[in-house]
């Protein structure tokens, strides 16, 4: 499995994780979960999502996603900062 595949999966999962509306994000922060999924190449991967309060700017939420190839011990991580609506 290539690092490109893991990176693409991490970005796709991040997009889904950030699709929650602000009131939903606030209700689940801080929180995280992990689950086993299948990469397009057919290999088993572990996907972890984390919703954390950001230090800067105050009141914002950091969404982090990590995708790890369980057998090869490689992975890719990405994150986004979501600020409160005005």
HELIX and SHEET records of a PDB file:
HELIX    1   1 UNK A    3  UNK A   17  1                                  15    
HELIX    2   2 UNK A   22  UNK A   28  1                                   7    
SHEET    1   A 4 UNK A  31  UNK A  38  0                                        
SHEET    2   A 4 UNK A  44  UNK A  53 -1                                        
SHEET    3   A 4 UNK A  61  UNK A  69 -1                                        
SHEET    4   A 4 UNK A  74  UNK A  82 -1                                        
END                                                                             
